Amino acid sequence: MRLLSASMDKTVILWAPDDESGVWLEQVRVGEVGGNTLGFFDCHFSPDGSMILAHAFHGALHLWKQTSANKREWAPEVVISGHFDAVQDVMWDPEGEFIISVGSDQTTRIFAPWKRENKTEASWHEIARPQVHGYDMQCLAMTGRFQFVSGADEKVLRVFTAPRNFMENFSSISGISLEELNSGQMIDLPEGATVPALGLSNKAVFQGKKPPTEDHLLQNTLWPETQKLYGHGYEVFCVACNNAKTVIASACKASKKEHAAIILWSTTTWKQMQSLPFHNLTVTQISFSPNDKFLLAVSRDRQWSLWKCNDISSMQPAFSLFAYTNQSTAVHTRIIWSCDWTPDSKYFITGSRDKKVVIWGECCSAEENKENDPGEIQPCSPVLDVGDSVTALSASHVLAPDGRYVALDGKIHLYKWKPSDKRLPPSDWTKCVETDNSQSHTLVVKQLSWRKCVGRAGQGTAESSRWLQLASCGADYSVKILSINRDSL
C-alpha cells in the first residue's frame, strides 16, 4: 500500500506503512525548490504506479518516473507545458527554427521541435522560459536570431539576449550544430540568468539531450536582460522590428494624441531615434514592409497611417508621413486590430472589428507612373466580410502560384488573393481552407504568424518543402502550429 499527497508547500510525498510497526512513514519527497510558484493542488499515480503526475498552482503539470536502478529514486520527466492565461503575441525566430510567445500569465516562452534519435517525427516542447515578469505581457519582437524585445503592462520595453546554456541546449535538442548557430559569438555570452526574489529584472549568472522539466523552466532557462527602453507614458501595447534588425517601433495605450505617438529606437545604441505623432487613440499594431521602406500603423481611432523611410541604408533612418486615411477616405468603421504586408512590399492588409478585411496599394495611371509621383493609396481588393471581428491576420511570406495567401482569425480562414491589372476591377478573394472546430481556438485569436520559409520546422526532408506552417495564439491560453500542405491549396 502507498499513499500520495500534494501540498502548497511545493512538495509531493509518497507514504507507505512500516513493515514492523505499521506506522505510515515518508518514503519519497519530490517537488520544487524555489521558483515563482505556490505549490501543488493535486497528484496522481500512473496505472502501474511507476509515475507520479502533479498539478501545480499555475496550471503546470509535473511528472516524475521511478528509476529502474533504485526504486526509491524518482527522476523528473519531460511533460507538456504552456501558458496558463491568455497568450497575447507569438512569432517565429528569423530562421524559423522555434517560436516565442508572451502572455497574461506574465511569462515569455520558447517552443521548439525535439528531434529524438529513435523517432522520425519531431515533437514540440517548451525549451526555455526567458522571462518571468511581474506584469502581464502584451507584445514582443525578435531583434535578432537570439535576441528579443518585449512589452508589458508597464511603461518600459525590455531587451533580452540568449545565454550560453540556451545555445547549447537548443543545439542538442534541435540537432543543429553550434557552428550553424554562430558559435563564434558565444565567447562573451553569460552562462545563464537568475531572477532575484521579488525582482522584475533578470541578472546575468543544464545541459542535456531532452527539453527541460518544469522546475528547470521556472529557474534555469531565463535569458539575461540587456537593456531597458524608457519613453512611453502608459502601458506598452505593441512593438515591431524592421527586417534589417536596426530599428524598433513601439506604441503604448493612449487616449490622447500626445501619448499615441509611435517611438522609434535604434538597436545599436538603444536610444530613441524619432517620435511619430498622428493617431488619436492607441496604436494596436505596427508592421514594417519587407523591404523596410515603409512603416504601417493601425489604431483604435479607425485609421491607418503609412510612414516612408528616407534612407534605408542609414543606421539612423528617419520616417515621414506618406499616406493615411481620414473620415472621408476610411473604409473601416470600427477599431482596426491588425495589419500586415504582402511579401513583395507592394500591398498591405488591414482587418477590423467591423468584420472587414481590405488590401491597399498604390494606384497610378499610365501618365502618373513616375518615380517622383507614387500615386494614391487606395483599396486594391473588394472588401472581404468574414462574418466576425478580425483580431489577427497574416500574409504568407511564400507567394502562392497565382496570388498571395492571407490567414485570418476566428476559425483561421486561409484566403488567396491575386492582384489585378490597374485598369481592371479589383480581383476577388478565393477561400482555400478553414480550420475545423478541433483545430480552432475557442476564444479570441490574438496573433497569427507565418514561418518565413517553406517546410516544417524540425523536418529536414525534401518532402517537408511541400508544407507551410502558421503559428497562432489566443485568449484560450493556447499556442497552435498548423502545417498546411501546399499541394492541397
Secondary structure as a PSIPRED ss2 file (coil, helix, strand):
# PSIPRED VFORMAT (PSIPRED V4.0)

   1 M C   1.000  0.000  0.000
   2 R C   1.000  0.000  0.000
   3 L E   0.000  0.000  1.000
   4 L E   0.000  0.000  1.000
   5 S E   0.000  0.000  1.000
   6 A E   0.000  0.000  1.000
   7 S C   1.000  0.000  0.000
   8 M C   1.000  0.000  0.000
   9 D C   1.000  0.000  0.000
  10 K C   1.000  0.000  0.000
  11 T E   0.000  0.000  1.000
  12 V E   0.000  0.000  1.000
  13 I E   0.000  0.000  1.000
  14 L E   0.000  0.000  1.000
  15 W E   0.000  0.000  1.000
  16 A E   0.000  0.000  1.000
  17 P E   0.000  0.000  1.000
  18 D C   1.000  0.000  0.000
  19 D C   1.000  0.000  0.000
  20 E C   1.000  0.000  0.000
  21 S C   1.000  0.000  0.000
  22 G C   1.000  0.000  0.000
  23 V C   1.000  0.000  0.000
  24 W E   0.000  0.000  1.000
  25 L E   0.000  0.000  1.000
  26 E E   0.000  0.000  1.000
  27 Q E   0.000  0.000  1.000
  28 V E   0.000  0.000  1.000
  29 R E   0.000  0.000  1.000
  30 V E   0.000  0.000  1.000
  31 G E   0.000  0.000  1.000
  32 E C   1.000  0.000  0.000
  33 V C   1.000  0.000  0.000
  34 G C   1.000  0.000  0.000
  35 G C   1.000  0.000  0.000
  36 N C   1.000  0.000  0.000
  37 T C   1.000  0.000  0.000
  38 L C   1.000  0.000  0.000
  39 G C   1.000  0.000  0.000
  40 F E   0.000  0.000  1.000
  41 F E   0.000  0.000  1.000
  42 D E   0.000  0.000  1.000
  43 C E   0.000  0.000  1.000
  44 H E   0.000  0.000  1.000
  45 F E   0.000  0.000  1.000
  46 S C   1.000  0.000  0.000
  47 P C   1.000  0.000  0.000
  48 D C   1.000  0.000  0.000
  49 G C   1.000  0.000  0.000
  50 S C   1.000  0.000  0.000
  51 M E   0.000  0.000  1.000
  52 I E   0.000  0.000  1.000
  53 L E   0.000  0.000  1.000
  54 A E   0.000  0.000  1.000
  55 H E   0.000  0.000  1.000
  56 A E   0.000  0.000  1.000
  57 F C   1.000  0.000  0.000
  58 H C   1.000  0.000  0.000
  59 G C   1.000  0.000  0.000
  60 A C   1.000  0.000  0.000
  61 L E   0.000  0.000  1.000
  62 H E   0.000  0.000  1.000
  63 L E   0.000  0.000  1.000
  64 W E   0.000  0.000  1.000
  65 K E   0.000  0.000  1.000
  66 Q E   0.000  0.000  1.000
  67 T C   1.000  0.000  0.000
  68 S C   1.000  0.000  0.000
  69 A C   1.000  0.000  0.000
  70 N C   1.000  0.000  0.000
  71 K C   1.000  0.000  0.000
  72 R C   1.000  0.000  0.000
  73 E C   1.000  0.000  0.000
  74 W E   0.000  0.000  1.000
  75 A E   0.000  0.000  1.000
  76 P E   0.000  0.000  1.000
  77 E C   1.000  0.000  0.000
  78 V C   1.000  0.000  0.000
  79 V C   1.000  0.000  0.000
  80 I C   1.000  0.000  0.000
  81 S C   1.000  0.000  0.000
  82 G C   1.000  0.000  0.000
  83 H C   1.000  0.000  0.000
  84 F C   1.000  0.000  0.000
  85 D C   1.000  0.000  0.000
  86 A C   1.000  0.000  0.000
  87 V E   0.000  0.000  1.000
  88 Q E   0.000  0.000  1.000
  89 D E   0.000  0.000  1.000
  90 V E   0.000  0.000  1.000
  91 M E   0.000  0.000  1.000
  92 W E   0.000  0.000  1.000
  93 D C   1.000  0.000  0.000
  94 P C   1.000  0.000  0.000
  95 E C   1.000  0.000  0.000
  96 G C   1.000  0.000  0.000
  97 E C   1.000  0.000  0.000
  98 F C   1.000  0.000  0.000
  99 I E   0.000  0.000  1.000
 100 I E   0.000  0.000  1.000
 101 S E   0.000  0.000  1.000
 102 V E   0.000  0.000  1.000
 103 G E   0.000  0.000  1.000
 104 S C   1.000  0.000  0.000
 105 D C   1.000  0.000  0.000
 106 Q C   1.000  0.000  0.000
 107 T E   0.000  0.000  1.000
 108 T E   0.000  0.000  1.000
 109 R E   0.000  0.000  1.000
 110 I E   0.000  0.000  1.000
 111 F E   0.000  0.000  1.000
 112 A E   0.000  0.000  1.000
 113 P E   0.000  0.000  1.000
 114 W E   0.000  0.000  1.000
 115 K C   1.000  0.000  0.000
 116 R C   1.000  0.000  0.000
 117 E C   1.000  0.000  0.000
 118 N C   1.000  0.000  0.000
 119 K C   1.000  0.000  0.000
 120 T C   1.000  0.000  0.000
 121 E C   1.000  0.000  0.000
 122 A C   1.000  0.000  0.000
 123 S E   0.000  0.000  1.000
 124 W E   0.000  0.000  1.000
 125 H E   0.000  0.000  1.000
 126 E E   0.000  0.000  1.000
 127 I E   0.000  0.000  1.000
 128 A E   0.000  0.000  1.000
 129 R E   0.000  0.000  1.000
 130 P E   0.000  0.000  1.000
 131 Q E   0.000  0.000  1.000
 132 V E   0.000  0.000  1.000
 133 H C   1.000  0.000  0.000
 134 G C   1.000  0.000  0.000
 135 Y C   1.000  0.000  0.000
 136 D C   1.000  0.000  0.000
 137 M E   0.000  0.000  1.000
 138 Q E   0.000  0.000  1.000
 139 C E   0.000  0.000  1.000
 140 L E   0.000  0.000  1.000
 141 A E   0.000  0.000  1.000
 142 M E   0.000  0.000  1.000
 143 T E   0.000  0.000  1.000
 144 G E   0.000  0.000  1.000
 145 R C   1.000  0.000  0.000
 146 F C   1.000  0.000  0.000
 147 Q E   0.000  0.000  1.000
 148 F E   0.000  0.000  1.000
 149 V E   0.000  0.000  1.000
 150 S E   0.000  0.000  1.000
 151 G E   0.000  0.000  1.000
 152 A E   0.000  0.000  1.000
 153 D C   1.000  0.000  0.000
 154 E C   1.000  0.000  0.000
 155 K C   1.000  0.000  0.000
 156 V E   0.000  0.000  1.000
 157 L E   0.000  0.000  1.000
 158 R E   0.000  0.000  1.000
 159 V E   0.000  0.000  1.000
 160 F E   0.000  0.000  1.000
 161 T E   0.000  0.000  1.000
 162 A C   1.000  0.000  0.000
 163 P C   1.000  0.000  0.000
 164 R H   0.000  1.000  0.000
 165 N H   0.000  1.000  0.000
 166 F H   0.000  1.000  0.000
 167 M H   0.000  1.000  0.000
 168 E H   0.000  1.000  0.000
 169 N H   0.000  1.000  0.000
 170 F H   0.000  1.000  0.000
 171 S H   0.000  1.000  0.000
 172 S H   0.000  1.000  0.000
 173 I H   0.000  1.000  0.000
 174 S H   0.000  1.000  0.000
 175 G C   1.000  0.000  0.000
 176 I C   1.000  0.000  0.000
 177 S C   1.000  0.000  0.000
 178 L C   1.000  0.000  0.000
 179 E C   1.000  0.000  0.000
 180 E C   1.000  0.000  0.000
 181 L C   1.000  0.000  0.000
 182 N C   1.000  0.000  0.000
 183 S H   0.000  1.000  0.000
 184 G H   0.000  1.000  0.000
 185 Q H   0.000  1.000  0.000
 186 M C   1.000  0.000  0.000
 187 I C   1.000  0.000  0.000
 188 D C   1.000  0.000  0.000
 189 L C   1.000  0.000  0.000
 190 P C   1.000  0.000  0.000
 191 E C   1.000  0.000  0.000
 192 G C   1.000  0.000  0.000
 193 A E   0.000  0.000  1.000
 194 T E   0.000  0.000  1.000
 195 V C   1.000  0.000  0.000
 196 P C   1.000  0.000  0.000
 197 A C   1.000  0.000  0.000
 198 L C   1.000  0.000  0.000
 199 G C   1.000  0.000  0.000
 200 L C   1.000  0.000  0.000
 201 S C   1.000  0.000  0.000
 202 N C   1.000  0.000  0.000
 203 K E   0.000  0.000  1.000
 204 A E   0.000  0.000  1.000
 205 V C   1.000  0.000  0.000
 206 F C   1.000  0.000  0.000
 207 Q C   1.000  0.000  0.000
 208 G C   1.000  0.000  0.000
 209 K C   1.000  0.000  0.000
 210 K C   1.000  0.000  0.000
 211 P C   1.000  0.000  0.000
 212 P C   1.000  0.000  0.000
 213 T C   1.000  0.000  0.000
 214 E H   0.000  1.000  0.000
 215 D H   0.000  1.000  0.000
 216 H H   0.000  1.000  0.000
 217 L H   0.000  1.000  0.000
 218 L H   0.000  1.000  0.000
 219 Q H   0.000  1.000  0.000
 220 N C   1.000  0.000  0.000
 221 T C   1.000  0.000  0.000
 222 L C   1.000  0.000  0.000
 223 W C   1.000  0.000  0.000
 224 P C   1.000  0.000  0.000
 225 E E   0.000  0.000  1.000
 226 T E   0.000  0.000  1.000
 227 Q E   0.000  0.000  1.000
 228 K E   0.000  0.000  1.000
 229 L E   0.000  0.000  1.000
 230 Y E   0.000  0.000  1.000
 231 G C   1.000  0.000  0.000
 232 H C   1.000  0.000  0.000
 233 G C   1.000  0.000  0.000
 234 Y C   1.000  0.000  0.000
 235 E C   1.000  0.000  0.000
 236 V E   0.000  0.000  1.000
 237 F E   0.000  0.000  1.000
 238 C E   0.000  0.000  1.000
 239 V E   0.000  0.000  1.000
 240 A E   0.000  0.000  1.000
 241 C E   0.000  0.000  1.000
 242 N C   1.000  0.000  0.000
 243 N C   1.000  0.000  0.000
 244 A C   1.000  0.000  0.000
 245 K C   1.000  0.000  0.000
 246 T C   1.000  0.000  0.000
 247 V E   0.000  0.000  1.000
 248 I E   0.000  0.000  1.000
 249 A E   0.000  0.000  1.000
 250 S E   0.000  0.000  1.000
 251 A E   0.000  0.000  1.000
 252 C E   0.000  0.000  1.000
 253 K C   1.000  0.000  0.000
 254 A C   1.000  0.000  0.000
 255 S C   1.000  0.000  0.000
 256 K C   1.000  0.000  0.000
 257 K C   1.000  0.000  0.000
 258 E C   1.000  0.000  0.000
 259 H C   1.000  0.000  0.000
 260 A C   1.000  0.000  0.000
 261 A C   1.000  0.000  0.000
 262 I E   0.000  0.000  1.000
 263 I E   0.000  0.000  1.000
 264 L E   0.000  0.000  1.000
 265 W E   0.000  0.000  1.000
 266 S E   0.000  0.000  1.000
 267 T C   1.000  0.000  0.000
 268 T C   1.000  0.000  0.000
 269 T C   1.000  0.000  0.000
 270 W C   1.000  0.000  0.000
 271 K C   1.000  0.000  0.000
 272 Q E   0.000  0.000  1.000
 273 M E   0.000  0.000  1.000
 274 Q E   0.000  0.000  1.000
 275 S E   0.000  0.000  1.000
 276 L E   0.000  0.000  1.000
 277 P C   1.000  0.000  0.000
 278 F C   1.000  0.000  0.000
 279 H C   1.000  0.000  0.000
 280 N C   1.000  0.000  0.000
 281 L C   1.000  0.000  0.000
 282 T C   1.000  0.000  0.000
 283 V E   0.000  0.000  1.000
 284 T E   0.000  0.000  1.000
 285 Q E   0.000  0.000  1.000
 286 I E   0.000  0.000  1.000
 287 S E   0.000  0.000  1.000
 288 F E   0.000  0.000  1.000
 289 S C   1.000  0.000  0.000
 290 P C   1.000  0.000  0.000
 291 N C   1.000  0.000  0.000
 292 D C   1.000  0.000  0.000
 293 K C   1.000  0.000  0.000
 294 F E   0.000  0.000  1.000
 295 L E   0.000  0.000  1.000
 296 L E   0.000  0.000  1.000
 297 A E   0.000  0.000  1.000
 298 V E   0.000  0.000  1.000
 299 S E   0.000  0.000  1.000
 300 R C   1.000  0.000  0.000
 301 D C   1.000  0.000  0.000
 302 R C   1.000  0.000  0.000
 303 Q C   1.000  0.000  0.000
 304 W E   0.000  0.000  1.000
 305 S E   0.000  0.000  1.000
 306 L E   0.000  0.000  1.000
 307 W E   0.000  0.000  1.000
 308 K E   0.000  0.000  1.000
 309 C E   0.000  0.000  1.000
 310 N C   1.000  0.000  0.000
 311 D C   1.000  0.000  0.000
 312 I C   1.000  0.000  0.000
 313 S C   1.000  0.000  0.000
 314 S C   1.000  0.000  0.000
 315 M C   1.000  0.000  0.000
 316 Q C   1.000  0.000  0.000
 317 P C   1.000  0.000  0.000
 318 A C   1.000  0.000  0.000
 319 F E   0.000  0.000  1.000
 320 S E   0.000  0.000  1.000
 321 L E   0.000  0.000  1.000
 322 F E   0.000  0.000  1.000
 323 A E   0.000  0.000  1.000
 324 Y E   0.000  0.000  1.000
 325 T C   1.000  0.000  0.000
 326 N C   1.000  0.000  0.000
 327 Q C   1.000  0.000  0.000
 328 S C   1.000  0.000  0.000
 329 T C   1.000  0.000  0.000
 330 A C   1.000  0.000  0.000
 331 V C   1.000  0.000  0.000
 332 H C   1.000  0.000  0.000
 333 T C   1.000  0.000  0.000
 334 R C   1.000  0.000  0.000
 335 I C   1.000  0.000  0.000
 336 I E   0.000  0.000  1.000
 337 W E   0.000  0.000  1.000
 338 S E   0.000  0.000  1.000
 339 C E   0.000  0.000  1.000
 340 D E   0.000  0.000  1.000
 341 W E   0.000  0.000  1.000
 342 T C   1.000  0.000  0.000
 343 P C   1.000  0.000  0.000
 344 D C   1.000  0.000  0.000
 345 S C   1.000  0.000  0.000
 346 K C   1.000  0.000  0.000
 347 Y E   0.000  0.000  1.000
 348 F E   0.000  0.000  1.000
 349 I E   0.000  0.000  1.000
 350 T E   0.000  0.000  1.000
 351 G E   0.000  0.000  1.000
 352 S E   0.000  0.000  1.000
 353 R C   1.000  0.000  0.000
 354 D C   1.000  0.000  0.000
 355 K C   1.000  0.000  0.000
 356 K E   0.000  0.000  1.000
 357 V E   0.000  0.000  1.000
 358 V E   0.000  0.000  1.000
 359 I E   0.000  0.000  1.000
 360 W E   0.000  0.000  1.000
 361 G E   0.000  0.000  1.000
 362 E E   0.000  0.000  1.000
 363 C E   0.000  0.000  1.000
 364 C C   1.000  0.000  0.000
 365 S C   1.000  0.000  0.000
 366 A C   1.000  0.000  0.000
 367 E C   1.000  0.000  0.000
 368 E C   1.000  0.000  0.000
 369 N C   1.000  0.000  0.000
 370 K E   0.000  0.000  1.000
 371 E C   1.000  0.000  0.000
 372 N C   1.000  0.000  0.000
 373 D E   0.000  0.000  1.000
 374 P C   1.000  0.000  0.000
 375 G C   1.000  0.000  0.000
 376 E E   0.000  0.000  1.000
 377 I E   0.000  0.000  1.000
 378 Q E   0.000  0.000  1.000
 379 P E   0.000  0.000  1.000
 380 C C   1.000  0.000  0.000
 381 S C   1.000  0.000  0.000
 382 P C   1.000  0.000  0.000
 383 V C   1.000  0.000  0.000
 384 L E   0.000  0.000  1.000
 385 D E   0.000  0.000  1.000
 386 V C   1.000  0.000  0.000
 387 G C   1.000  0.000  0.000
 388 D C   1.000  0.000  0.000
 389 S C   1.000  0.000  0.000
 390 V C   1.000  0.000  0.000
 391 T C   1.000  0.000  0.000
 392 A C   1.000  0.000  0.000
 393 L E   0.000  0.000  1.000
 394 S E   0.000  0.000  1.000
 395 A E   0.000  0.000  1.000
 396 S C   1.000  0.000  0.000
 397 H C   1.000  0.000  0.000
 398 V C   1.000  0.000  0.000
 399 L C   1.000  0.000  0.000
 400 A E   0.000  0.000  1.000
 401 P C   1.000  0.000  0.000
 402 D C   1.000  0.000  0.000
 403 G E   0.000  0.000  1.000
 404 R E   0.000  0.000  1.000
 405 Y E   0.000  0.000  1.000
 406 V E   0.000  0.000  1.000
 407 A E   0.000  0.000  1.000
 408 L E   0.000  0.000  1.000
 409 D C   1.000  0.000  0.000
 410 G C   1.000  0.000  0.000
 411 K C   1.000  0.000  0.000
 412 I C   1.000  0.000  0.000
 413 H E   0.000  0.000  1.000
 414 L E   0.000  0.000  1.000
 415 Y E   0.000  0.000  1.000
 416 K E   0.000  0.000  1.000
 417 W E   0.000  0.000  1.000
 418 K C   1.000  0.000  0.000
 419 P C   1.000  0.000  0.000
 420 S C   1.000  0.000  0.000
 421 D C   1.000  0.000  0.000
 422 K C   1.000  0.000  0.000
 423 R C   1.000  0.000  0.000
 424 L C   1.000  0.000  0.000
 425 P C   1.000  0.000  0.000
 426 P C   1.000  0.000  0.000
 427 S C   1.000  0.000  0.000
 428 D C   1.000  0.000  0.000
 429 W E   0.000  0.000  1.000
 430 T E   0.000  0.000  1.000
 431 K E   0.000  0.000  1.000
 432 C E   0.000  0.000  1.000
 433 V E   0.000  0.000  1.000
 434 E E   0.000  0.000  1.000
 435 T C   1.000  0.000  0.000
 436 D C   1.000  0.000  0.000
 437 N C   1.000  0.000  0.000
 438 S C   1.000  0.000  0.000
 439 Q C   1.000  0.000  0.000
 440 S C   1.000  0.000  0.000
 441 H C   1.000  0.000  0.000
 442 T C   1.000  0.000  0.000
 443 L C   1.000  0.000  0.000
 444 V C   1.000  0.000  0.000
 445 V E   0.000  0.000  1.000
 446 K E   0.000  0.000  1.000
 447 Q E   0.000  0.000  1.000
 448 L E   0.000  0.000  1.000
 449 S E   0.000  0.000  1.000
 450 W E   0.000  0.000  1.000
 451 R C   1.000  0.000  0.000
 452 K C   1.000  0.000  0.000
 453 C C   1.000  0.000  0.000
 454 V C   1.000  0.000  0.000
 455 G C   1.000  0.000  0.000
 456 R C   1.000  0.000  0.000
 457 A C   1.000  0.000  0.000
 458 G C   1.000  0.000  0.000
 459 Q C   1.000  0.000  0.000
 460 G C   1.000  0.000  0.000
 461 T C   1.000  0.000  0.000
 462 A H   0.000  1.000  0.000
 463 E H   0.000  1.000  0.000
 464 S H   0.000  1.000  0.000
 465 S H   0.000  1.000  0.000
 466 R H   0.000  1.000  0.000
 467 W E   0.000  0.000  1.000
 468 L E   0.000  0.000  1.000
 469 Q E   0.000  0.000  1.000
 470 L E   0.000  0.000  1.000
 471 A E   0.000  0.000  1.000
 472 S E   0.000  0.000  1.000
 473 C E   0.000  0.000  1.000
 474 G E   0.000  0.000  1.000
 475 A C   1.000  0.000  0.000
 476 D C   1.000  0.000  0.000
 477 Y C   1.000  0.000  0.000
 478 S C   1.000  0.000  0.000
 479 V E   0.000  0.000  1.000
 480 K E   0.000  0.000  1.000
 481 I E   0.000  0.000  1.000
 482 L E   0.000  0.000  1.000
 483 S E   0.000  0.000  1.000
 484 I E   0.000  0.000  1.000
 485 N E   0.000  0.000  1.000
 486 R H   0.000  1.000  0.000
 487 D H   0.000  1.000  0.000
 488 S H   0.000  1.000  0.000
 489 L C   1.000  0.000  0.000
